Amino acid sequence: MRYVVIGSSAAGINAVRELRKIDQDSRIILISKDKSIYSRCILHHYLGGERSLDRLCFAEKDFESVYRIDWMKGRECTAVKPEEKQVVLDGGETVDYDKLLIATGSHTFVPPVKNLKEAKNVTGFRNIEDMEVLKTAAENCRNIVLMGSGLVGLDCASGFLALGVPVTLVEMAGWLLSRQLDERAASTYQKAYEAKGVRQYYGVGMSEVVLDGQQNITEAVLTDGTRIPCDFVVVTAGVRSNVEFLEGSGIELSKFGLVYDETGRTSDPDIYGAGDVSGTSPIWPAAVKEGIVAASNMAGVPRKMTDFFASKSTMNFLGIPTMSLGDVNPEAARDGYTVEMMDTGDTYKKIIHKGGKITGAILQGDLAYGGILQQLIARHIDITRVKKPVFDIDYSDFFREKENFEFYYEDE
């Protein structure tokens, strides 16, 4: 068997590990544009000078020899030919495969803001090359504007703050981390960032950037007409799956990215997908699990993505721990959801449930209840069976203890 894996981030690297774990003898070829292995989740530590490139690595230093792979570094895949079972690389070279995993991730999407694509002083926040550009910007710029205040945007802000460089956040939604948090939880972070000198604009977007004669941005114009000084823009508000090379291959794509089922298999039975390339679940734990599941099926050991709760985010910006699970901003009154909250000022807890099943939750300040919540949500446990406040539920209400002190759930 000849396995080819495209992409050396969370999905690709963990797929390689799983392939070798199951199949000790077959050839594994890893193809990647990156020349090193690093975690994109902690790039802000590299920007802020807290970690070196080596300390971003999440794989063994001798990864190639440990897993006995052929790694084609710094190479870009330009096409896939399913009928010939070949991958085409830059320069026209082809690589044959028996089973192929596409884990090419995503790239920054530059929105259609007037003059932005023509500007020189703009970049994304996706790879090491971006970080090198931003390190230079941190030394020379004093009015850096971040487009977007999602997880990537706040990572970027954290990196600049570590260098002592304040930034400006511009966000279309009404508050930061609008996918993960409600307005109350977001306000805690917003106040903390304001105290650090971060300027913030919510409920507005960027309509135009003003350029000088050298195509450098000097000012940003917001959708409400506000004009703010700007000498560098970092786009953190959108990504697109890296699937351009699949056009014309016949492999099914959606408007988001590569289409694959719960086993990782695409429309071609010998081609699998995992990670951000789907455009549907852009978080690290999901990419890891998808890579493992896809690799297992490639190697002939059936597995499915049935035991993983993907809509989870755990964060700790500015020393404020927060966990978000599921849908935290439903149209509660209209759709029949019950929302329960506990707010002491220092800690904030919110649980949303419907028909006895928890569908979303936020914990901020104290995450001790997180493990129980994840079990209740992932196992679709009916909380109406417990006649006490939802915040007082514990393992003993649903779980039995084994002799080795492990807990297990028994549906009565």
N, C-alpha and C positions, 0 to 999 in steps of 0.2 A: 504494500500500500504506500502511496505517495501523498502526503498531506501538504497543502499549501495554506498558510495563514497570512492574510494581508492586514497589517496594523499591529503596532507594538505598544498599545496602551492597555487599559484594564482588561478588556475582553480578549484581545489577542494573546497577551502574555499568560493569562490564566487558562486559555484554551490550549496553549502549547504544553503547559504543565499537566493538564488533564490527559491530553493525547499521549504523552510519554508515560504517564502513570498506567494507562490502560494498555498501550501498545509499546512494548520495549524494543521492537526491532525495525519498524517502518521508518522511512525517511520523512523528516519534518523540515519544511522550508518556510522561513519567516521573511516576509518582504515588508519594508517600512520606509517611509520618508524620513523618519527620525533615525538618528545615528546612535541614540542612547535611550535607555528606558527611564522614564520619569513620570511622576504623578502630576497630572494637571490640576488636581484638587488643592495642591499646596504650592502652586507657582508663585503665589503672593509672598511666600516665605523666601523664595529666591529673589524676587524683586526687592523685598525689604532687607535683604542681606542676612537673614536669619539662617539660611541653608545654602550649601553649595550644590552644584549639579549632582555630585555623588550622593548627597543626602536627600535628594528628591527621588532617588531610585527605589523602587518597591520590589525589585527582583534581586536574586543572588548575584554577586559580583561576577561569578563565573557561570552565568546563566547559560551561555551557549554550550559550554562543555558539560555542565550538569545534565542538561536535557538533550544533549547531542543533536543540535539543530544546525542547519545551514542558514545563516542570517544574511540577507541581502540588504545592507544598510544604505540609507540615503537614496533609495530607488522608489520611483513613483509608478504605480500601475495605471496604464492608459486605456486598457480595454480588457474584456473577458470574452473568450470565444467558447461557449458551452459545448458546441458540437465537436470542436477539436479538443476540448478539455484543456485549454491553454489560457494562461494569463499573459498579457502583453505589457512590457515595461517600456519606460522612456528609452529611446534609442532603438526601439523595434525588437529587442530581445524577447523571446517567449520562454515561459516556464510551464511545463506540463504538470498536471495534477490528476489524482484519482478522486480526492475529496478536497473541496475548497471552502475556507472560512473567510468571509468578508467582514472585517472589523475595522473599517477605515475611519470611523468616527465622524466628526463634523468640523466645519470651519465657520469663522465669523461672517455674519451677513451684514453688509454695509447698507443701511436703509436709504431710501430715496430722498435724502435731505439735499436741498439745493447746494451745489458746489462741494459737497462732502467727498465724493469719489475723485474729484480733481485735486483735492488738497494733499499736501505732502506730510503735514504734521498730524496724522491720524493713523491709528492701528487698532488691532483687536487685542484679546487677552486669552490666547489659546495655546501658545507654544513657547519654547525657549527663545526663539527668534524675536517674538513679541516682547519678551522680558528684557532683552538686551536693548531694544529700542526705547522701552519705558525707563530703563535706568538712566539713559542719556537725557530723556525728557525730564526726569526728576531733578537732574543737575542744572538744567537750563531753563525750565519753564516754571512759572508761578501761578498760572491760571489754567490748570488742567481740568477738563470737563469729562465726566463719565456718563455715557449714554446708557442708562439702565441701572436699577438698584435691586437686581435679583441676586442670587448667590454669587455669581461671577462678579457682578459689579461691586459687591461688598468685599469680596476677596481682594479685588483690585484696590479699593479704597484702603483696606488694611495694609497692603503692601506699601502704598505711598505714605500712610501715616507712620509706619515704622521708620521711614526715612525722614520724617519730620516735614513732609510736603502735604499741606492741606489740599483738598480737591472739592469739586462741585458735582453733585449728583443731579441729573435731570431724568425724571421718571414719568411716563405717561399715566401710570396707575395712580390711585389716590394715596398710596403709601408704599414704603419699601417692602420687598419680599411679599408682594401681593398674592403670589401663588401659595406661599407657605404659611403666611400669618394673617390674622385679622388686624383691624385698625388699632385695637388696644395693644396687642403684643408688639406691633410695629412701632408704636409710639415710644416704647421703652428704648429701642435702638435709635430712633430718630433723635431723641433727647441726648442720648449718649454721644452720637456723632456730632451733634451741634456743639456739645461741650468740648469736642476735640477740634473745632474750627471748620468742620465740613459744612459747606453751604448746600442747601437742599431745595429742589423745586419739584413738587408733586402735582399730578393732574395736568401736566403740560409736556409737550415734546419739543424737539428741535426742528424748526422749519427751514433754517438757512444758516450757513456759516459764511462769514465775510472773509475774503482772501485779499492778501496784498499782492504786489507785483511778482513775487516769487512763488505764488500759489500756496502760501502759508496762511493758516487760519489766524485771524486777529480778534474775531468777535463771533459770538453765537447769538442767533435770534430765535427766541422760543415762540411757540404757537400762540401765546397770549400777547405777543408783541414785546415782551421783556428782552432787553439786550444785555448780555453779560460778557465781560472780557474773557478771552479764550486764546491760549497759545498752543494748546494740544487737546485732541479729542481721543478718548479711548472708547471704542464700541464694545459694550458688554451686554447689549440688549437683544441679541438674536443670533442664532446659528442655523446653518443649513447642512444637511447630511452630505457626506462626501460620496456621492453616487454618480457624478457626471460621467465617469469612465464606463458606467454600465449602460449608458444610452445606446440603443440599437442591439443590445445583447439578447433581448428577449426575456430577460429576468424581470419578474414583476416588481414594479416600483409604485409607491403611492405618492401623494402630494407632499408627504413628510420625508420619505426615504425608502430604504429597502424593506420589502415585505417578507416576513418569515413567521412560521407558526410557533407553537409553544415548545417544539423540539429544536427550534432554530433553523429548520429547513425552509428554503425558499421555494419558488415555483420550479426550480430545477432540483431533482432529487440528490444530486451530488454537490450542491452548493448550499452553504449555510451562512447565516448572518448573526451578529451579536453586537450589543452596545449601542452607542449613539447613532450609528448609521441608520437605525430605524426611524430616528427622529421622534420617537414617542416616549422614551423613558430616559432622559439624559442625566442619570445619576450613577455614581461610581458603583455602589453595591449591585445595582441591576446589571450593569455591564459585566461585572465579575461573574455573577450567577449565570447570565446568558452565555458567556464564553465557555464556562464549564459544561453547561447543559448541551450546547451545540457540539463541543468537542467529544463529549461522551457518545452522542448519537452518531457522529462521524466515525467513531471507532467501533460502532456496533453494540454499544451498551445503552439501551433505551432509557431516556429520562425526559421529564417534562418540567416546564416552568409553572408548577402548580402550587408550590409551597413558599412563595416569596411575596411579601407585601412591598410593592415597589414605591408607593407614594409616601415615602418617609424621608424626612430631612432632619438631621441633627446639626446644630450650629452653635458656635460660641464666640460671636463677635464681641470685642471689647470686654471680654470676661463675663458676658451674660449668656448662660447656657439656655438653649431653647430646643424643643423637639416639636415637629409638626407631623401629623399622621392623617392621611386621607384628605377629604374635602373639608376645609375649615371655614369656608364662607358660603354655605348653601343658602338658597332662598327659603329660610326656615318656615316662616308663617305660611307662605304659599304652598310649599311642598310637604307640609306635615312633619317637619323635623322638630325635635326637642333640643334646645340648647341650654346647657347648664354651665355655670361659671363660678369660680372661686377666685377672688382677687384680694390679696392682702397688701398690695403695693409692692412688696419685694418679690412675691411669687404670684403667678397668674396661671390658672388652669381652666381649660374650656373643653367640654365634651359634647359632641353632637351625636344624637342617636335617633333612629326611626324604626318602628316595629320591633323594638327590643334589641336591635343590632347597632353597635357603635360604627359610625361612618367617618368620623373625623375627630381630631383632638389636637390641642395645643398645650404644651407644658413650658413654662418659662420661669427661670430662677431655681426651680427644684425639679429634677427629672426622675426622681425616685419611683414614680408611678409608671414610667415609660414601659418597663418590661411587661407589666400586667396588661396595659392598654394594647400593646402589640399582639399579645396572645388573644385577647378578646376580639380584636379586629380581624386578625389573620384567620382565626378559627370560626368566625361568624357566630360567636357564642351569644345566646339570648340572655341579656342582663335582667330581663323582667323576672327571672327566677329568683333573684336576690331582693329581699325586702328591706333594703337599707340604702342610704344615699350612694349615688354612683361613685363619688370620690372615695368611699370607704371600702369598695370592693377589693378583695385580695385573693391570693391563690387558693386559700382554703374554701372559698365559696364555690369553686368549680373543679378544683384539681385534687387528686388523691396522691398520697406520698408513698413511693416505693421503699423497699428496705434500704436501698442505697441513698436515700434522701432526695432522689430526683422526683419531680412532679410530673404527673400525666393527667390528661383530660379524658373523662369518661362521660359520654353523652347518655343521659338517663332517659 
